[in-house]
Every structure is written in C-alpha cells, then in structure tokens.
C-alpha cells in the first residue's frame, strides 16, 4: 500500500518515541519482512556466504514464519535454485532448530494437498525441496522414502516422474544411509517398467534413473562444495511423517503455525530483541570490543609507516570481467543470468558489465540475439546507469566499426537493435550521435546501420519503424537519420535505406525533397 512520504515520516517519528509500542513494533515487523524476502531472493551459490551473515543478523526467532514463507514461495517460483534455498534452511536450522521443523511441516502439508488435487508443478517443486533438505541433513531419510512410497503405491505418470526426480536428487544420500530401502525403491520402479502400460516418456525417466544409479550418482552429489556450510555435528535432523493414515485428523496433528506469519504486538518485545542480540553475538562468535580496540590502536600506531599501494595491473578488473563472462556463458536463460549478475556487480561497475555483454555478443559466431537482447533489456530496466553504459558502448562500437569483422558488426548491431526496439535505451542518446551521409559513414559503419535497422524492422514492422524514425517530436533522431542540411545528404539517406529494403521509412523524406525541388 502506497504511503505518502510525509505521512510515512510522521509515523516513523511517532513510532520512534515509544520503542515498546505497537506502532514501532509494526514498523520493525514490516522492515523485517522486506529484508528477509529480499535476502532470500538474492541468494545464489556464488554469494550465499555473504548473504547468510546478513540474514542471521535479522531477528529470525521473531521472523521464522516469514523466512519459511519466503523460502517456500521462492523455491516454488525458481526450482532451479532449490539447493541454494536448502542450504539457507540448513544454516538457519543449525542455529534455530525450531525453524527446520516448521519448514518441514509446511512442506509435508503442501505435498499432501498437491498429491490429493493432482497439482503436478506444486508436487514436483515440494518434492525436490524435500530431497535437498534430506541431503542437507535437515529432514530424516524416512521422509524421502515415505514420499516415494506415496507416489508409487498407485503409480501414475506424474507420480512416477516426480518419484524418479526425488530418487535422482537424493539417491546418493539415501544409498549411504539406507541402501536396502533404495534397492526396494528401484525394484518397484523396475516392476512398473516391466509390467508395461506406462507412457514412453515415463519409461525413459525410469531408465534414466537406473543409469544414474549405475554411475553411482556421479553427476548428482548430495551437496555441492560451495553449499556445504554446516558441519555434521551441528546439524539438527527432524522427522515428520507424511503418511495419510487416519484421514483428515492426521493432517490436523501437523501445525504449520501460520500465526507466525502475521504481526501481533508483544508485551516482551524489547526483552526478545535483547535476547536475539545475545544469540546473534554467540552465533558470530563476538568476544567483545577489547580486541577491536587493540586492533584499532595497532593500526593507528602503524599508520604512519604504511604505504598506499595502487594496483596498476588491474587484477580486480580482469577478475571481474572473467567472472561476468563465465556467468553469462554458464546461464541457461536471460532471467538466470540477470539474477546471478546482480549478485556479482557492485555499484559503479555497471558500465563494465554492459561492455562485457556487448563483447560476449560480438565474439560468438552465431550469437543468441534473444538471450543477449533480453538480458540487456533486463539490465536497462534496473537503473539509468545501465542505459548510460549501453549508450557509451554503442558510441565505441560505431566509432571502431572499421576495426571489427562482419560477424562482430552483426552481433553488436543485433543487440542494439533489440534494445532500441524495446525502448530499453533512449533513441536520442544512441542515434543522435550518427549521421547517415556519404562523408560521415564508411563501408563498415553502413553495414552496422544496415544490420541494426533491418533487425528493428523485423521486430517493429516497417510502418512503426518509419514513424519512430521520422517523428517530428524527436528532431535529433530524425535529422541524424535523414539530414536536412542539404538536398545531397537527404538524397543519400533516402537511397541508402531504399537499398537495404526499407523503402517505407523514406516516404516523409521523399515528400520533403520533392517539395523543396
């Protein structure tokens, strides 16, 4: 709900006057909710070690319900990051064991409802989360085995597919903990395959599970190295039954504690905050402020002898470029790449990210214009700094077009065509720096302009493109593409766009030329 800034400031001032009152508690609750949701959505395998200290700094005893809800929602929306969310849950569970129990209870209830209603996406996402929680030592192995049994007792296409996914994800952990139970699961899968009557796709999934087992789950380790954050002796394992015996009464025994997701004033608010501060100091291992004061005094004494060293080799810049390149190359889609890059790039490095994106697009022999265009559009929607970065990249590419090969020209032109067609970058800031005349263009720059406008015509259509190019409200773009300083320059621009097959965009300029002659 939108609150005017003046009203929000007045409420904040009023709440700050009484830190034990409901107004201040509500204000801190809203801030806690925003912080937890943002940190959960920000977490990736690359930055999880930096996100977790920020997350643990929040009052997770008070917000354990909010954290459960944020993890479940984010995991259902992005199942590809399930292992990251499970690692976050494992670390928080090692500090606050009650959190892991609440998360598992809500997962089990979600599994039951999805299985009863036949909601396959919800069932697959929740089952995958359970498998990774078993790998992290938060859930007992019996929960995964019960889940597989529930899916295979009356096998359906969707149930068998989800069960195979669970076996694949946590098969290595189950084989180490209870190998006989894993043998029984694969015997059930084999009987389903032998009996026939299953879809070819389901049969393929079962055969793939057997292949993964023969390879000893080599490509599916229980926990990735960067997500192995909790020592085995610090883990708290919870056992929640998924069995549906007993009907609805059985489900009522599992309390999801949804009241933790709703704000309620507390009479012991200040005492609870102080208790969590003590818990936070014990989690982070703070021994006091004496060591900090000693360090500060030592640094002050030795500050006179310290010499400032400047890195002239640009090692940090090279490392940033390498990280950006590997992230772009290893991402399956623009959304995943954007999510990862936002956790890597710091304020002030936006121009470097834009330059690396253009370079990656130029260097590929057959660049995926949709991937690079959507990624660039996503970045430009974040802030003006990325738009300025792409404007500078366009100016550099256009000025250095004579030093680029044909494939590089086409790759860069296709990227900027997508950004212009989607209005991700302003036309005036990009096209205002060129002039389509015989003296101001060369063969390389004409190839660049030709490819860019042909790509834009495919996306916008010739009629819409012509309106944008001849817009009287944007005279900077119009005069850059169809210069009006002389009839010779106007005629050259008209002939150029007609030669590349865009006759429709030249009609206003031709009418002007005829009226002046």
ZAMAR-337592 format. One record per residue (C-alpha): residue in three letters; z, y, x. Coordinates in steps of 0.05 Angstrom, whole numbers. Example, Ala and Ser with C-alpha at 12.3 -4.5 7.8 and 13.67 -1.06 7.14 Angstrom:
// residues 2
+-----+--------+--------+--------+
!   r !      Z !      Y !      X !
+-----+--------+--------+--------+
! Ala !    156 !    -90 !    246 !
! Ser !    143 !    -21 !    273 !
+-----+--------+--------+--------+
// end
This chain:
// residues 517
+-----+--------+--------+--------+
!   r !      Z !      Y !      X !
+-----+--------+--------+--------+
! Unk !      0 !      0 !      0 !
! Unk !    -20 !     68 !     28 !
! Unk !     38 !    115 !     40 !
! Unk !     23 !    188 !     59 !
! Unk !     46 !    205 !    130 !
! Unk !     94 !    258 !    106 !
! Unk !    127 !    210 !     57 !
! Unk !    130 !    155 !    110 !
! Unk !    163 !    203 !    159 !
! Unk !    213 !    225 !    107 !
! Unk !    231 !    153 !     90 !
! Unk !    238 !    136 !    164 !
! Unk !    284 !    195 !    176 !
! Unk !    326 !    176 !    116 !
! Unk !    329 !    103 !    137 !
! Unk !    349 !    121 !    208 !
! Unk !    410 !    157 !    182 !
! Unk !    442 !     92 !    158 !
! Unk !    422 !     32 !    200 !
! Unk !    461 !    -15 !    156 !
! Unk !    430 !      9 !     92 !
! Unk !    375 !    -26 !     52 !
! Unk !    323 !     27 !     69 !
! Unk !    329 !     16 !    144 !
! Unk !    331 !    -60 !    135 !
! Unk !    268 !    -57 !     94 !
! Unk !    234 !    -15 !    147 !
! Unk !    252 !    -63 !    203 !
! Unk !    230 !   -122 !    159 !
! Unk !    161 !    -92 !    149 !
! Unk !    155 !    -78 !    224 !
! Unk !    177 !   -150 !    239 !
! Unk !    125 !   -178 !    192 !
! Unk !     69 !   -137 !    223 !
! Unk !     90 !   -154 !    294 !
! Unk !     95 !   -229 !    281 !
! Unk !     28 !   -232 !    246 !
! Unk !     -7 !   -192 !    300 !
! Unk !     22 !   -233 !    357 !
! Unk !      3 !   -299 !    324 !
! Unk !    -68 !   -276 !    312 !
! Unk !    -72 !   -250 !    384 !
! Unk !    -50 !   -315 !    417 !
! Unk !   -101 !   -356 !    457 !
! Unk !    -97 !   -408 !    511 !
! Unk !   -112 !   -354 !    563 !
! Unk !    -58 !   -304 !    543 !
! Unk !     -5 !   -347 !    510 !
! Unk !     43 !   -339 !    568 !
! Unk !     41 !   -264 !    558 !
! Unk !     44 !   -266 !    481 !
! Unk !    105 !   -313 !    477 !
! Unk !    155 !   -265 !    511 !
! Unk !    134 !   -210 !    462 !
! Unk !    141 !   -259 !    404 !
! Unk !    210 !   -283 !    426 !
! Unk !    232 !   -211 !    433 !
! Unk !    227 !   -204 !    357 !
! Unk !    284 !   -228 !    314 !
! Unk !    256 !   -297 !    298 !
! Unk !    320 !   -321 !    266 !
! Unk !    311 !   -269 !    213 !
! Unk !    235 !   -278 !    212 !
! Unk !    229 !   -353 !    219 !
! Unk !    199 !   -357 !    149 !
! Unk !    149 !   -303 !    166 !
! Unk !    129 !   -339 !    230 !
! Unk !    119 !   -405 !    192 !
! Unk !     74 !   -370 !    142 !
! Unk !     35 !   -333 !    196 !
! Unk !     23 !   -398 !    235 !
! Unk !      1 !   -437 !    173 !
! Unk !    -46 !   -383 !    150 !
! Unk !    -77 !   -371 !    218 !
! Unk !    -85 !   -445 !    231 !
! Unk !   -119 !   -457 !    164 !
! Unk !   -166 !   -399 !    178 !
! Unk !   -181 !   -419 !    250 !
! Unk !   -171 !   -494 !    260 !
! Unk !   -204 !   -490 !    329 !
! Unk !   -141 !   -455 !    355 !
! Unk !    -93 !   -508 !    327 !
! Unk !    -70 !   -530 !    396 !
! Unk !    -51 !   -457 !    412 !
! Unk !    -11 !   -449 !    347 !
! Unk !     23 !   -516 !    360 !
! Unk !     43 !   -492 !    430 !
! Unk !     73 !   -429 !    400 !
! Unk !    111 !   -471 !    350 !
! Unk !    137 !   -517 !    405 !
! Unk !    164 !   -460 !    446 !
! Unk !    198 !   -427 !    387 !
! Unk !    225 !   -494 !    364 !
! Unk !    257 !   -506 !    432 !
! Unk !    296 !   -441 !    424 !
! Unk !    307 !   -443 !    348 !
! Unk !    305 !   -516 !    324 !
! Unk !    312 !   -497 !    251 !
! Unk !    243 !   -464 !    254 !
! Unk !    208 !   -530 !    271 !
! Unk !    240 !   -566 !    212 !
! Unk !    218 !   -512 !    162 !
! Unk !    147 !   -512 !    190 !
! Unk !    141 !   -588 !    183 !
! Unk !    170 !   -588 !    112 !
! Unk !    118 !   -537 !     91 !
! Unk !     63 !   -576 !    125 !
! Unk !     83 !   -641 !     90 !
! Unk !     84 !   -607 !     22 !
! Unk !     15 !   -577 !     37 !
! Unk !    -11 !   -646 !     57 !
! Unk !     15 !   -678 !     -7 !
! Unk !    -16 !   -626 !    -52 !
! Unk !    -83 !   -626 !    -15 !
! Unk !    -87 !   -702 !    -18 !
! Unk !    -69 !   -702 !    -92 !
! Unk !   -120 !   -649 !   -110 !
! Unk !   -175 !   -674 !    -63 !
! Unk !   -178 !   -608 !    -24 !
! Unk !   -211 !   -634 !     39 !
! Unk !   -212 !   -569 !     81 !
! Unk !   -138 !   -557 !     69 !
! Unk !   -122 !   -631 !     82 !
! Unk !   -162 !   -633 !    147 !
! Unk !   -130 !   -568 !    173 !
! Unk !    -59 !   -590 !    157 !
! Unk !    -71 !   -660 !    186 !
! Unk !    -98 !   -630 !    250 !
! Unk !    -36 !   -586 !    256 !
! Unk !      9 !   -646 !    247 !
! Unk !    -28 !   -684 !    302 !
! Unk !    -19 !   -627 !    352 !
! Unk !     55 !   -619 !    333 !
! Unk !     63 !   -693 !    349 !
! Unk !     30 !   -681 !    416 !
! Unk !     78 !   -623 !    430 !
! Unk !    139 !   -664 !    412 !
! Unk !    158 !   -623 !    351 !
! Unk !    143 !   -677 !    300 !
! Unk !    160 !   -751 !    306 !
! Unk !    104 !   -801 !    315 !
! Unk !    122 !   -834 !    249 !
! Unk !     97 !   -772 !    212 !
! Unk !     27 !   -781 !    240 !
! Unk !     28 !   -856 !    226 !
! Unk !     52 !   -844 !    154 !
! Unk !     -4 !   -793 !    145 !
! Unk !    -56 !   -842 !    170 !
! Unk !    -28 !   -896 !    124 !
! Unk !    -31 !   -849 !     64 !
! Unk !   -105 !   -834 !     79 !
! Unk !   -126 !   -906 !     90 !
! Unk !    -86 !   -942 !     36 !
! Unk !   -140 !   -925 !    -14 !
! Unk !   -197 !   -905 !     32 !
! Unk !   -245 !   -850 !     10 !
! Unk !   -299 !   -816 !     50 !
! Unk !   -258 !   -754 !     61 !
! Unk !   -194 !   -792 !     74 !
! Unk !   -225 !   -837 !    127 !
! Unk !   -256 !   -777 !    162 !
! Unk !   -190 !   -739 !    164 !
! Unk !   -153 !   -802 !    188 !
! Unk !   -203 !   -811 !    244 !
! Unk !   -193 !   -739 !    264 !
! Unk !   -117 !   -749 !    268 !
! Unk !   -125 !   -812 !    310 !
! Unk !   -172 !   -777 !    357 !
! Unk !   -127 !   -716 !    366 !
! Unk !    -61 !   -751 !    377 !
! Unk !    -83 !   -821 !    395 !
! Unk !    -62 !   -814 !    467 !
! Unk !      9 !   -794 !    448 !
! Unk !     14 !   -849 !    396 !
! Unk !    -12 !   -902 !    444 !
! Unk !     42 !   -883 !    494 !
! Unk !     98 !   -882 !    443 !
! Unk !     79 !   -940 !    396 !
! Unk !     18 !   -979 !    418 !
! Unk !     27 !  -1034 !    366 !
! Unk !     23 !   -984 !    309 !
! Unk !    -42 !   -956 !    339 !
! Unk !    -70 !  -1026 !    342 !
! Unk !    -54 !  -1034 !    268 !
! Unk !    -89 !   -968 !    252 !
! Unk !   -153 !   -989 !    288 !
! Unk !   -150 !  -1057 !    254 !
! Unk !   -151 !  -1021 !    187 !
! Unk !   -210 !   -978 !    209 !
! Unk !   -247 !  -1040 !    232 !
! Unk !   -235 !  -1076 !    166 !
! Unk !   -262 !  -1014 !    129 !
! Unk !   -324 !  -1015 !    173 !
! Unk !   -335 !  -1090 !    167 !
! Unk !   -326 !  -1092 !     91 !
! Unk !   -382 !  -1042 !     84 !
! Unk !   -392 !   -996 !     26 !
! Unk !   -378 !   -934 !     68 !
! Unk !   -424 !   -877 !     80 !
! Unk !   -464 !   -877 !    144 !
! Unk !   -431 !   -813 !    166 !
! Unk !   -361 !   -844 !    157 !
! Unk !   -384 !   -906 !    195 !
! Unk !   -406 !   -861 !    251 !
! Unk !   -338 !   -827 !    253 !
! Unk !   -303 !   -895 !    257 !
! Unk !   -348 !   -919 !    313 !
! Unk !   -335 !   -854 !    350 !
! Unk !   -260 !   -866 !    344 !
! Unk !   -268 !   -935 !    375 !
! Unk !   -310 !   -904 !    431 !
! Unk !   -256 !   -852 !    445 !
! Unk !   -204 !   -907 !    447 !
! Unk !   -245 !   -949 !    496 !
! Unk !   -248 !   -888 !    540 !
! Unk !   -171 !   -884 !    536 !
! Unk !   -175 !   -816 !    501 !
! Unk !   -200 !   -786 !    565 !
! Unk !   -232 !   -726 !    532 !
! Unk !   -173 !   -715 !    485 !
! Unk !   -109 !   -704 !    525 !
! Unk !    -44 !   -696 !    485 !
! Unk !    -32 !   -626 !    513 !
! Unk !    -76 !   -581 !    555 !
! Unk !    -47 !   -558 !    621 !
! Unk !    -44 !   -485 !    602 !
! Unk !     -9 !   -503 !    536 !
! Unk !     44 !   -549 !    567 !
! Unk !    100 !   -498 !    563 !
! Unk !    162 !   -538 !    542 !
! Unk !    199 !   -588 !    585 !
! Unk !    211 !   -656 !    554 !
! Unk !    287 !   -648 !    557 !
! Unk !    283 !   -581 !    520 !
! Unk !    243 !   -608 !    461 !
! Unk !    274 !   -617 !    392 !
! Unk !    237 !   -671 !    352 !
! Unk !    241 !   -670 !    276 !
! Unk !    228 !   -729 !    229 !
! Unk !    202 !   -712 !    160 !
! Unk !    178 !   -766 !    113 !
! Unk !    111 !   -758 !     79 !
! Unk !    119 !   -818 !     33 !
! Unk !    105 !   -802 !    -40 !
! Unk !    151 !   -857 !    -66 !
! Unk !    194 !   -832 !   -122 !
! Unk !    144 !   -785 !   -154 !
! Unk !    157 !   -711 !   -160 !
! Unk !    231 !   -719 !   -148 !
! Unk !    216 !   -740 !    -78 !
! Unk !    178 !   -676 !    -65 !
! Unk !    235 !   -635 !    -93 !
! Unk !    280 !   -661 !    -38 !
! Unk !    239 !   -622 !     13 !
! Unk !    260 !   -550 !     10 !
! Unk !    207 !   -503 !     40 !
! Unk !    258 !   -446 !     39 !
! Unk !    207 !   -397 !     14 !
! Unk !    262 !   -346 !      3 !
! Unk !    258 !   -333 !     78 !
! Unk !    190 !   -300 !     67 !
! Unk !    219 !   -247 !     21 !
! Unk !    260 !   -187 !     41 !
! Unk !    333 !   -187 !     20 !
! Unk !    386 !   -137 !     44 !
! Unk !    441 !   -168 !     85 !
! Unk !    512 !   -145 !     89 !
! Unk !    517 !   -171 !    161 !
! Unk !    451 !   -140 !    185 !
! Unk !    480 !   -105 !    247 !
! Unk !    520 !   -167 !    267 !
! Unk !    458 !   -211 !    260 !
! Unk !    417 !   -164 !    303 !
! Unk !    471 !   -164 !    357 !
! Unk !    475 !   -240 !    355 !
! Unk !    400 !   -246 !    365 !
! Unk !    404 !   -197 !    423 !
! Unk !    454 !   -244 !    456 !
! Unk !    408 !   -303 !    442 !
! Unk !    349 !   -265 !    470 !
! Unk !    386 !   -250 !    534 !
! Unk !    403 !   -323 !    542 !
! Unk !    330 !   -344 !    529 !
! Unk !    303 !   -295 !    580 !
! Unk !    358 !   -311 !    630 !
! Unk !    383 !   -239 !    640 !
! Unk !    444 !   -240 !    685 !
! Unk !    460 !   -166 !    678 !
! Unk !    438 !   -100 !    703 !
! Unk !    470 !   -104 !    772 !
! Unk !    411 !   -139 !    804 !
! Unk !    364 !    -88 !    774 !
! Unk !    405 !    -30 !    802 !
! Unk !    406 !    -63 !    870 !
! Unk !    331 !    -73 !    868 !
! Unk !    321 !      0 !    848 !
! Unk !    365 !     24 !    905 !
! Unk !    329 !    -20 !    955 !
! Unk !    262 !      5 !    931 !
! Unk !    286 !     77 !    936 !
! Unk !    310 !     66 !   1007 !
! Unk !    246 !     34 !   1030 !
! Unk !    200 !     80 !    990 !
! Unk !    194 !    128 !   1049 !
! Unk !    164 !     73 !   1093 !
! Unk !    117 !     44 !   1040 !
! Unk !     43 !     59 !   1048 !
! Unk !     -3 !     62 !    988 !
! Unk !    -60 !     12 !    997 !
! Unk !   -125 !     22 !    960 !
! Unk !   -168 !    -39 !    947 !
! Unk !   -237 !    -18 !    969 !
! Unk !   -267 !    -88 !    958 !
! Unk !   -260 !    -82 !    882 !
! Unk !   -228 !   -151 !    878 !
! Unk !   -197 !   -137 !    810 !
! Unk !   -263 !   -111 !    782 !
! Unk !   -300 !   -173 !    807 !
! Unk !   -247 !   -218 !    777 !
! Unk !   -252 !   -182 !    710 !
! Unk !   -328 !   -190 !    709 !
! Unk !   -322 !   -264 !    726 !
! Unk !   -272 !   -274 !    670 !
! Unk !   -315 !   -237 !    620 !
! Unk !   -376 !   -277 !    640 !
! Unk !   -341 !   -344 !    635 !
! Unk !   -311 !   -325 !    568 !
! Unk !   -378 !   -306 !    539 !
! Unk !   -413 !   -368 !    566 !
! Unk !   -359 !   -415 !    541 !
! Unk !   -354 !   -388 !    470 !
! Unk !   -388 !   -424 !    412 !
! Unk !   -397 !   -362 !    369 !
! Unk !   -391 !   -287 !    368 !
! Unk !   -326 !   -288 !    329 !
! Unk !   -293 !   -335 !    380 !
! Unk !   -320 !   -294 !    439 !
! Unk !   -294 !   -229 !    408 !
! Unk !   -226 !   -259 !    395 !
! Unk !   -220 !   -282 !    468 !
! Unk !   -247 !   -218 !    499 !
! Unk !   -197 !   -175 !    461 !
! Unk !   -141 !   -212 !    496 !
! Unk !   -173 !   -202 !    565 !
! Unk !   -198 !   -130 !    565 !
! Unk !   -146 !    -75 !    573 !
! Unk !   -154 !     -2 !    551 !
! Unk !   -201 !     34 !    598 !
! Unk !   -243 !    -29 !    612 !
! Unk !   -288 !    -23 !    551 !
! Unk !   -348 !      3 !    590 !
! Unk !   -344 !    -55 !    638 !
! Unk !   -344 !   -105 !    580 !
! Unk !   -406 !    -71 !    549 !
! Unk !   -442 !    -73 !    616 !
! Unk !   -426 !   -147 !    626 !
! Unk !   -450 !   -163 !    556 !
! Unk !   -517 !   -129 !    570 !
! Unk !   -523 !   -163 !    637 !
! Unk !   -510 !   -232 !    607 !
! Unk !   -563 !   -220 !    554 !
! Unk !   -613 !   -197 !    607 !
! Unk !   -602 !   -256 !    654 !
! Unk !   -613 !   -311 !    602 !
! Unk !   -684 !   -337 !    599 !
! Unk !   -681 !   -348 !    524 !
! Unk !   -622 !   -305 !    501 !
! Unk !   -590 !   -318 !    434 !
! Unk !   -601 !   -249 !    404 !
! Unk !   -559 !   -265 !    343 !
! Unk !   -499 !   -283 !    386 !
! Unk !   -503 !   -223 !    432 !
! Unk !   -520 !   -175 !    375 !
! Unk !   -463 !   -197 !    331 !
! Unk !   -414 !   -195 !    390 !
! Unk !   -437 !   -124 !    408 !
! Unk !   -433 !   -103 !    335 !
! Unk !   -362 !   -132 !    330 !
! Unk !   -341 !    -93 !    392 !
! Unk !   -371 !    -28 !    367 !
! Unk !   -332 !    -35 !    303 !
! Unk !   -266 !    -35 !    341 !
! Unk !   -270 !     35 !    370 !
! Unk !   -312 !     92 !    395 !
! Unk !   -301 !     71 !    468 !
! Unk !   -347 !     11 !    459 !
! Unk !   -401 !     54 !    426 !
! Unk !   -398 !    102 !    485 !
! Unk !   -403 !     42 !    532 !
! Unk !   -466 !     16 !    499 !
! Unk !   -496 !     86 !    498 !
! Unk !   -486 !     90 !    574 !
! Unk !   -515 !     20 !    583 !
! Unk !   -577 !     40 !    544 !
! Unk !   -588 !    101 !    587 !
! Unk !   -581 !     60 !    651 !
! Unk !   -628 !      5 !    626 !
! Unk !   -681 !     55 !    604 !
! Unk !   -677 !     92 !    670 !
! Unk !   -681 !     28 !    710 !
! Unk !   -734 !     -6 !    667 !
! Unk !   -784 !     -5 !    725 !
! Unk !   -737 !    -50 !    765 !
! Unk !   -729 !   -103 !    711 !
! Unk !   -773 !   -162 !    696 !
! Unk !   -806 !   -173 !    630 !
! Unk !   -754 !   -224 !    606 !
! Unk !   -698 !   -176 !    624 !
! Unk !   -732 !   -119 !    587 !
! Unk !   -740 !   -162 !    525 !
! Unk !   -668 !   -187 !    528 !
! Unk !   -638 !   -117 !    534 !
! Unk !   -685 !    -88 !    482 !
! Unk !   -668 !   -142 !    432 !
! Unk !   -593 !   -129 !    440 !
! Unk !   -600 !    -54 !    429 !
! Unk !   -648 !    -66 !    371 !
! Unk !   -594 !   -105 !    334 !
! Unk !   -541 !    -52 !    349 !
! Unk !   -587 !      4 !    323 !
! Unk !   -610 !    -35 !    262 !
! Unk !   -538 !    -48 !    241 !
! Unk !   -516 !     24 !    257 !
! Unk !   -465 !     -3 !    306 !
! Unk !   -484 !     53 !    354 !
! Unk !   -509 !    123 !    334 !
! Unk !   -584 !    133 !    336 !
! Unk !   -577 !    204 !    362 !
! Unk !   -535 !    184 !    422 !
! Unk !   -584 !    128 !    442 !
! Unk !   -654 !    150 !    422 !
! Unk !   -641 !    224 !    435 !
! Unk !   -648 !    211 !    509 !
! Unk !   -720 !    186 !    507 !
! Unk !   -787 !    219 !    494 !
! Unk !   -848 !    179 !    474 !
! Unk !   -900 !    218 !    513 !
! Unk !   -951 !    199 !    566 !
! Unk !   -914 !    237 !    620 !
! Unk !   -843 !    214 !    603 !
! Unk !   -858 !    140 !    596 !
! Unk !   -883 !     86 !    643 !
! Unk !   -911 !     17 !    631 !
! Unk !   -842 !    -15 !    637 !
! Unk !   -807 !     35 !    591 !
! Unk !   -863 !     26 !    539 !
! Unk !   -851 !    -49 !    540 !
! Unk !   -778 !    -35 !    528 !
! Unk !   -791 !     12 !    470 !
! Unk !   -844 !    -34 !    440 !
! Unk !   -798 !    -95 !    440 !
! Unk !   -739 !    -55 !    412 !
! Unk !   -777 !    -25 !    354 !
! Unk !   -813 !    -89 !    337 !
! Unk !   -745 !   -124 !    333 !
! Unk !   -718 !    -68 !    290 !
! Unk !   -778 !    -72 !    243 !
! Unk !   -764 !   -147 !    233 !
! Unk !   -692 !   -132 !    214 !
! Unk !   -700 !    -68 !    173 !
! Unk !   -772 !    -72 !    150 !
! Unk !   -827 !    -22 !    169 !
! Unk !   -814 !     23 !    109 !
! Unk !   -739 !     31 !    122 !
! Unk !   -751 !     38 !    196 !
! Unk !   -802 !     93 !    183 !
! Unk !   -752 !    132 !    141 !
! Unk !   -700 !    129 !    195 !
! Unk !   -749 !    150 !    250 !
! Unk !   -775 !    209 !    210 !
! Unk !   -710 !    233 !    179 !
! Unk !   -710 !    309 !    174 !
! Unk !   -634 !    309 !    175 !
! Unk !   -635 !    278 !    245 !
! Unk !   -686 !    321 !    281 !
! Unk !   -662 !    298 !    350 !
! Unk !   -687 !    227 !    337 !
! Unk !   -750 !    250 !    301 !
! Unk !   -770 !    297 !    357 !
! Unk !   -755 !    244 !    410 !
! Unk !   -800 !    191 !    378 !
! Unk !   -854 !    239 !    352 !
! Unk !   -851 !    301 !    397 !
! Unk !   -876 !    364 !    362 !
! Unk !   -881 !    410 !    422 !
! Unk !   -956 !    396 !    428 !
! Unk !  -1011 !    361 !    389 !
! Unk !  -1026 !    318 !    451 !
! Unk !   -955 !    289 !    453 !
! Unk !   -954 !    277 !    378 !
! Unk !  -1021 !    242 !    381 !
! Unk !   -998 !    198 !    438 !
! Unk !   -935 !    176 !    400 !
! Unk !   -977 !    160 !    338 !
! Unk !  -1027 !    119 !    378 !
! Unk !   -970 !     83 !    414 !
! Unk !   -935 !     60 !    350 !
! Unk !  -1002 !     42 !    318 !
! Unk !  -1020 !      0 !    379 !
! Unk !   -955 !    -41 !    372 !
! Unk !   -968 !    -55 !    298 !
! Unk !   -923 !     -4 !    266 !
! Unk !   -974 !     40 !    231 !
! Unk !   -926 !     51 !    172 !
! Unk !   -877 !     92 !    213 !
! Unk !   -931 !    143 !    235 !
! Unk !   -951 !    169 !    166 !
! Unk !   -908 !    233 !    167 !
! Unk !   -930 !    250 !    238 !
! Unk !  -1004 !    239 !    220 !
! Unk !   -998 !    285 !    159 !
! Unk !   -966 !    338 !    203 !
! Unk !  -1021 !    331 !    255 !
! Unk !  -1075 !    337 !    201 !
! Unk !  -1043 !    398 !    171 !
! Unk !  -1039 !    433 !    238 !
! Unk !  -1111 !    417 !    258 !
+-----+--------+--------+--------+
// end
